[in-house]
Amino acid sequence: KDYNKLHKKNIYLITKDDEKYPSKLKNIYDPPFALYVRGSLPQDNMLSIAIVGARACSDYGREVATNISRELAGKGVQIISGLAYGVDSFAHAGALKAKGQTFAVLGCGIDICYPKENFNLYMDIEKEGGIISEYGMGRKPMAYQFPMRNRIISALSDGILIVEAKEKSGSLITADSGLEQGKNIYSIPGNIYSKLSEGTNNLIKMGAKLVSNSQDILEDYKHNYINSKDNIAQKDKLLEKKEKIVYACLSCLPKHMNSIAKETNLTIEELSEILLQLELKNMIKEIRKNYFSYIS
């Protein structure tokens, strides 16, 4: 009965035992037992960057969040945020302008758009990416749920960009979660007289990477992913058709040969030969017996 309710609203449930459960979430402290999803989940083998910041952001914050998100999404980067007012909304909107993929992680039930003024944005994100929550239908937004939500935003991302933040901003919780999870932390510098820049400027003092354009972020991942359009074109020249299919289903995280065979519909014999060729081309490596990943 509950399943039918979800199905009618185009919501599906993924538990930790499901092979679709994001691998980036599995190893964090206190991973959600299950995720409710509308649309799709971020792909593990593509670069994901979280962009978060002040709800009451300035015009500067709006412009930066929109433009950097649009530039990253235009190069194939998945943009993760929280659908809140301000920086989150502009980050989602920037990705959509680039016809890229963006994913919103909610601090309330999957069927509740919060804030309600973002309903159109919510619907657009569902079409072009996905809406994600660990909370089922009807769960109202409560203050304590948002810091919990932030650990999922950071976990699904490879790096976290803070655009504007006061000294005790909630978006700094996302940065803290990212640090605990071993993610790269990025920060936009701001006016030293502005309260909205206190948090971001402090992050830079503490070692976050100062970002003034999308390239400052992309340069940290150029050897790890094939998500940028330029890299895809370049690597495609080196690969045969079936090699491309196999390579596309791999990531920087180890994947078992049986899972690769299932995803690519190749026999084990065929797959063994292709994996060997990819190894000889120095594009993948066998991490341990029958587990393969990109060479970073």
C-alpha positions as CSV (number, residue, x, y, z in Angstrom):
1,K,0.0,0.0,0.0
2,D,2.8,2.4,1.0
3,Y,4.7,1.4,-2.1
4,N,1.7,2.3,-4.3
5,K,1.5,5.7,-2.7
6,L,5.1,6.4,-3.5
7,H,4.8,5.1,-7.0
8,K,1.8,7.3,-7.8
9,K,3.9,10.3,-6.8
10,N,6.9,9.2,-8.9
11,I,8.9,8.6,-5.7
12,Y,11.1,5.5,-5.2
13,L,12.8,4.2,-2.1
14,I,16.4,3.0,-2.1
15,T,17.9,1.2,0.9
16,K,21.5,0.7,1.9
17,D,21.3,-2.9,0.5
18,D,20.2,-1.7,-2.9
19,E,22.9,-1.6,-5.6
20,K,21.6,1.9,-6.6
21,Y,22.4,3.3,-3.2
22,P,25.2,5.9,-3.7
23,S,28.6,4.4,-2.9
24,K,29.8,7.8,-1.6
25,L,27.2,7.6,1.2
26,K,28.1,4.0,2.3
27,N,31.3,4.9,4.2
28,I,30.3,8.0,6.1
29,Y,29.4,8.1,9.8
30,D,25.7,7.4,10.3
31,P,24.7,6.9,6.6
32,P,20.9,7.2,6.0
33,F,19.3,3.7,6.1
34,A,17.2,4.7,3.0
35,L,16.7,7.5,0.5
36,Y,13.5,8.7,-1.0
37,V,14.1,9.9,-4.6
38,R,12.2,11.8,-7.2
39,G,14.0,11.9,-10.6
40,S,17.5,10.3,-10.4
41,L,20.5,10.1,-8.1
42,P,24.0,11.6,-8.9
43,Q,26.2,9.3,-10.9
44,D,29.2,8.0,-8.9
45,N,31.5,8.2,-11.9
46,M,30.9,11.9,-12.5
47,L,32.3,14.8,-10.6
48,S,29.8,16.3,-8.1
49,I,30.3,19.7,-6.4
50,A,28.1,21.1,-3.6
51,I,27.4,24.8,-3.7
52,V,25.9,26.2,-0.5
53,G,25.8,29.5,1.4
54,A,23.7,32.2,2.9
55,R,19.9,32.3,2.5
56,A,19.8,36.1,2.6
57,C,22.7,36.4,0.2
58,S,23.9,39.7,-1.5
59,D,23.8,40.5,-5.2
60,Y,27.4,39.4,-5.3
61,G,26.5,36.0,-3.8
62,R,23.7,35.6,-6.2
63,E,25.9,36.4,-9.2
64,V,28.8,34.1,-8.0
65,A,26.5,31.1,-7.2
66,T,24.7,31.4,-10.5
67,N,27.8,31.8,-12.7
68,I,30.1,29.3,-11.1
69,S,27.3,26.7,-11.0
70,R,26.5,27.4,-14.7
71,E,30.1,27.1,-15.7
72,L,30.6,23.8,-13.8
73,A,27.4,22.3,-15.0
74,G,28.2,23.3,-18.5
75,K,31.3,21.1,-18.3
76,G,29.4,18.1,-17.0
77,V,29.7,18.6,-13.3
78,Q,26.8,17.5,-11.1
79,I,25.7,20.4,-8.8
80,I,24.4,19.4,-5.3
81,S,22.6,21.8,-3.0
82,G,19.7,22.1,-0.5
83,L,16.9,24.0,-2.3
84,A,17.0,26.7,0.4
85,Y,16.5,30.4,-0.3
86,G,19.5,32.4,-1.5
87,V,22.8,30.7,-2.6
88,D,21.2,27.2,-2.8
89,S,18.5,28.3,-5.1
90,F,20.8,30.3,-7.4
91,A,23.2,27.3,-7.6
92,H,20.4,25.0,-8.7
93,A,19.2,27.7,-11.2
94,G,22.7,28.2,-12.6
95,A,23.0,24.5,-13.4
96,L,19.6,24.4,-15.0
97,K,20.5,27.4,-17.2
98,A,23.5,25.3,-18.5
99,K,21.1,22.4,-19.2
100,G,23.2,20.5,-16.6
101,Q,22.3,18.2,-13.8
102,T,21.5,19.4,-10.3
103,F,20.3,17.5,-7.2
104,A,18.5,18.9,-4.2
105,V,18.8,17.2,-0.8
106,L,15.9,18.1,1.5
107,G,15.6,18.5,5.2
108,C,11.9,17.5,5.1
109,G,9.7,14.9,3.5
110,I,10.4,14.1,-0.1
111,D,6.9,15.3,-1.2
112,I,7.2,18.7,0.6
113,C,8.8,21.6,-1.2
114,Y,10.4,23.8,1.4
115,P,10.4,26.8,1.0
116,K,7.1,26.5,-0.9
117,E,8.1,29.6,-3.1
118,N,10.7,27.2,-4.8
119,F,8.0,24.9,-6.1
120,N,8.8,25.6,-9.8
121,L,12.5,25.1,-9.1
122,Y,11.7,21.8,-7.3
123,M,9.8,20.5,-10.3
124,D,12.6,21.6,-12.7
125,I,15.2,19.9,-10.6
126,E,13.2,16.7,-10.6
127,K,13.2,16.7,-14.4
128,E,16.9,17.6,-14.9
129,G,18.4,15.8,-11.9
130,G,16.8,14.7,-8.7
131,I,15.2,15.4,-5.4
132,I,16.6,13.4,-2.5
133,S,15.6,13.0,1.2
134,E,16.1,10.5,4.0
135,Y,12.6,11.6,5.2
136,G,9.4,10.0,3.9
137,M,6.2,11.6,2.7
138,G,4.6,14.2,5.0
139,R,7.6,14.8,7.2
140,K,7.5,18.6,8.1
141,P,10.7,20.7,8.0
142,M,12.1,20.8,11.5
143,A,15.2,22.8,12.5
144,Y,17.2,19.8,13.7
145,Q,16.7,18.0,10.4
146,F,18.7,20.4,8.3
147,P,22.2,19.8,9.9
148,M,21.4,16.1,9.4
149,R,20.6,16.8,5.7
150,N,23.9,18.7,5.3
151,R,26.0,15.5,5.9
152,I,24.2,14.0,2.9
153,I,25.0,17.0,0.7
154,S,28.7,16.8,1.6
155,A,28.8,13.0,1.2
156,L,27.3,13.0,-2.3
157,S,29.9,15.7,-3.4
158,D,33.6,15.5,-4.2
159,G,34.1,19.1,-3.0
160,I,32.0,21.8,-1.2
161,L,32.0,25.4,-2.3
162,I,30.8,28.0,0.3
163,V,29.7,31.2,-1.5
164,E,28.6,33.5,1.3
165,A,28.3,32.7,5.0
166,K,28.1,34.6,8.3
167,E,30.5,33.6,11.1
168,K,28.0,31.0,12.5
169,S,26.2,30.1,9.2
170,G,24.4,26.7,8.9
171,S,26.3,26.2,5.6
172,L,29.5,26.0,7.6
173,I,28.1,22.7,9.1
174,T,28.2,21.4,5.5
175,A,31.9,22.4,5.3
176,D,32.6,20.7,8.7
177,S,30.8,17.5,7.5
178,G,32.9,17.6,4.3
179,L,36.1,18.0,6.2
180,E,35.2,14.9,8.4
181,Q,34.5,13.0,5.2
182,G,37.8,14.0,3.6
183,K,36.3,16.3,0.9
184,N,37.9,19.4,-0.7
185,I,36.6,22.6,0.8
186,Y,36.4,25.7,-1.4
187,S,35.4,29.3,-0.4
188,I,34.6,32.5,-2.2
189,P,36.4,35.5,-0.8
190,G,34.3,38.5,0.1
191,N,34.3,42.0,1.4
192,I,36.1,42.2,4.8
193,Y,33.5,44.6,6.1
194,S,30.5,42.4,5.2
195,K,29.0,40.0,7.8
196,L,28.1,37.7,4.9
197,S,31.9,37.2,4.2
198,E,33.0,36.4,7.8
199,G,32.4,32.7,7.4
200,T,33.9,32.3,4.0
201,N,37.0,34.5,4.7
202,N,37.6,32.5,7.9
203,L,37.4,29.2,5.9
204,I,40.2,30.6,3.6
205,K,42.3,31.5,6.7
206,M,41.9,27.9,8.0
207,G,43.0,26.4,4.7
208,A,40.0,26.2,2.3
209,K,41.0,26.9,-1.3
210,L,40.2,30.4,-2.5
211,V,38.0,30.2,-5.6
212,S,37.5,33.0,-8.1
213,N,36.3,30.9,-11.1
214,S,35.2,27.4,-11.9
215,Q,38.7,26.4,-13.2
216,D,40.0,26.8,-9.6
217,I,37.8,23.8,-8.7
218,L,38.1,21.8,-11.9
219,E,41.9,21.7,-11.8
220,D,41.8,19.5,-8.7
221,Y,39.9,16.7,-10.5
222,K,41.4,16.7,-14.0
223,H,42.8,13.2,-13.6
224,N,40.0,11.7,-11.6
225,Y,36.9,11.9,-13.8
226,I,35.8,11.8,-17.4
227,N,32.9,14.2,-16.8
228,S,34.1,17.2,-18.7
229,K,33.1,17.3,-22.4
230,D,36.7,18.0,-23.4
231,N,38.0,14.9,-21.5
232,I,35.3,12.7,-22.8
233,A,36.1,13.6,-26.4
234,Q,39.8,13.2,-25.8
235,K,39.5,9.7,-24.2
236,D,36.9,8.5,-26.7
237,K,39.6,8.7,-29.4
238,L,41.6,6.1,-27.5
239,L,38.8,3.6,-27.0
240,E,36.9,1.1,-29.1
241,K,33.1,1.0,-28.8
242,K,32.9,-1.7,-26.1
243,E,35.8,-0.2,-24.2
244,K,33.9,3.1,-24.0
245,I,30.9,1.3,-22.6
246,V,33.0,-0.4,-19.9
247,Y,35.0,2.7,-19.1
248,A,31.8,4.8,-18.7
249,C,30.5,2.5,-16.0
250,L,33.6,2.8,-13.8
251,S,34.6,5.5,-11.4
252,C,37.5,6.3,-9.0
253,L,35.9,3.8,-6.6
254,P,36.5,0.1,-7.0
255,K,33.8,-1.9,-8.8
256,H,33.6,-5.7,-9.0
257,M,33.8,-7.4,-12.3
258,N,30.4,-9.1,-11.9
259,S,28.7,-5.7,-11.4
260,I,30.4,-4.3,-14.5
261,A,29.3,-7.3,-16.5
262,K,25.7,-6.8,-15.3
263,E,25.7,-3.1,-16.2
264,T,27.2,-3.6,-19.6
265,N,25.5,-6.8,-20.6
266,L,28.8,-8.3,-21.6
267,T,29.9,-11.9,-20.9
268,I,32.7,-12.4,-18.4
269,E,35.0,-13.6,-21.2
270,E,34.3,-10.5,-23.3
271,L,34.7,-8.2,-20.3
272,S,38.0,-9.8,-19.2
273,E,39.5,-9.0,-22.6
274,I,38.2,-5.4,-22.5
275,L,39.5,-4.8,-19.0
276,L,42.9,-6.1,-20.0
277,Q,43.0,-3.7,-23.0
278,L,42.0,-0.8,-20.7
279,E,44.7,-1.7,-18.3
280,L,47.3,-1.9,-21.1
281,K,46.2,1.6,-22.1
282,N,46.9,2.7,-18.6
283,M,43.3,3.9,-18.1
284,I,42.1,1.6,-15.3
285,K,43.7,-0.5,-12.6
286,E,42.8,-3.7,-10.7
287,I,42.7,-2.5,-7.1
288,R,42.3,-6.1,-5.7
289,K,41.2,-9.3,-7.3
290,N,38.3,-8.6,-9.8
291,Y,37.8,-5.0,-8.5
292,F,38.6,-2.2,-11.0
293,S,38.7,1.6,-11.0
294,Y,40.0,4.6,-12.9
295,I,43.7,5.5,-12.6
296,S,43.7,8.8,-10.7
